[in-house]
Amino acid sequence: MTLNESTTASRDRDRIVTELLDEMSAWRPEEMSRAIKHWLRGSLSLVHLQVLTVLEVEGPLAMSRLADALDVSVASATGIVDRMEDRGLVERHREAGDRRIVLVRTTATGSGVFRDLGDARREHLAALFGGMTDAELGGLLIGMQAMRRQRMAAATR
C-alpha cells in the first residue's frame, strides 16, 4: 500500500468512525424521555427505577446507605421506600446479627422489573430488525459482536 492509499484508507476509516459515532449518539432528550416513559409505562418513577438498580447491584442496604447511594436524605429515602413497599417492589427486614439495622431489599416483583424491561426491549428491537435486510442484519451482528469484544477487552485493562 502506498502512502497515498494509506492516507485515503485512514480518512475513510475516520469518516466511518465519525458516522458510527453520530449514529450511536444521535439520541435526543425527547427520544430518551419517550423511550423511558414507554419502557416504564407509568408503572415506575425514575427514582423507583434508580432504587431498584442500586439494590440490584449492591444487594440489600441499610436505609442510610441507600440514601447515600441515591444522594438524598434518609427521610426522603424512607418516603421513597414506603411508596415502593406499598407497591410490593421492595421490603424491609431486620438484620439477623443486629436487629436495630433495617435492610431494604427487592421483592420478586421488584426484581421482575428488569426482566420485564429486557423483554420489552427485545420485542422493540425485534420489530426494528424486521425492517432490515439480511445483509444489514448480518453487518449489524458482526459490528455488535466486535463491540462486545472491545467492551470485554476494555473491562479487563
N, C-alpha and C positions, 0 to 999 in steps of 0.2 A: 504494500500500500504506500502510495506516495504521500508526501507531506500535505499536498493539496487535498487528496482524498481523505486523509486522516482528519484534517481540519473540517471538511464538509461533513464527515461522519459525526464528528464531535458536535457540530452545530445542529445536525439532525437529531442527535440524542438529546441535546439541551432543549430543543424545541419540543420534543416528545415528552420529556420530563416536565417541562413547564405546562404543557397541555394536560398532562395527567394530574398535576397539582391543581390546576384550575378546575378540572372535573371533580376531583375528590374533595375540594374545599369550597365548592360553589353553594353550599347550603346557607341560605339567608335566614335571618331570625324568624321571619314569618313562616318559612317552611319548617323550621325547628319547632316553633310553637304549635303549628298544626299537627306535626308528627307526634309530638308528646301528648297532645290532647287526644289524638286518635289512639295512641298506644294505651293511655290510661283510661280512656273512655269515661271520664268523670268518676271513676271508682277510687282514685287516689289523688292526693295532692302531691306536689313535687317534694314537699317536706317529708311526707309519709314514705315516698319512694326513697328519699335520702336515708331515712332511719332504717328502712329495710336493707338498703345497700350496706350501710355501716355494720348492722348486725350480721348480715350475710358474710362479710369479710372478717370481722373481728370476733364473731360469736357473741354469746350473752355478755352484757355490760351492765355495770352499776350505773345508776341514773347520772351520777356526776361525770363519769367517763363518757357516757352517751352525750350529755350536754356539751362537754368539751369537743367531742368529735363533730357535733353539729354547729359549734360556735354560738350557742345560745345559753341563757341562764338555766339553772336547774329547775326553776319554777316554770319556765317556758317548755323545757323538755318534759316535765311532768304533765303539763297540759296536752302536749302532743301525744305522749304515750297514753294518757287517759282516753283520748279520742280513738287512737289506734286499737286500744284494748277493747273499747266498746264495739268496734267493727270486727274483732276477732283476729286482727293481724299480728298482735304481739301479746305477750303475757308477762306478768311479773312473778317471780318466785324468790324465796329466801335462800340465801347461800347456806349450804349444809353446815359448813365449818363455823360460820358467824351469822347467826340469824338476824343481826342488825342490818346486814347488807342485802339489799333487794336488787336482784338482777332482772334485766329486761331481755327477753329472747323472742324470736319469731315463733309463730304457731305454724301449723301445716298450711293454713290459709295464707299467711304472710309469705312463707317460702314459695308457695304456688304462684305468687305474683310474677316471679322471674320466669317460671315455666310458661305461664300464660303470655307474657310479653314476648318470649322467644318463639312461641307458637304463632303469635300474630305476626311477628317479623318474618318468619319463614313463609307464611301464607302471602304476605305482601310481596316479598322478593320473588316467590314462585310466579305470581301474577306478572311481575315485571319481566321475568325471564321468558314468559310465554310470548312476549312480543319481540324476542330476539331471534336472529337466525342461528343455525347450528354453528356457523363459523364464529359469530360473535360470542356465543356461549363458550365455545372451545377456547377462544382467545382470552375471555374473561377468567375462565377456570385456570389457565396457565398463569395468568397475571396474579390471581388471588393466591395460588399456591406459592408463587415466588414471594409475595408479600408476607405470607405466613413464615416462610423460611427466614426471611430477613428479620422479622419481629422476634423469632426464636433466637436467632444469632445475636441480635442486639440485647436481648434479655440476659444472655449469658456472659456478656462483656463486663 
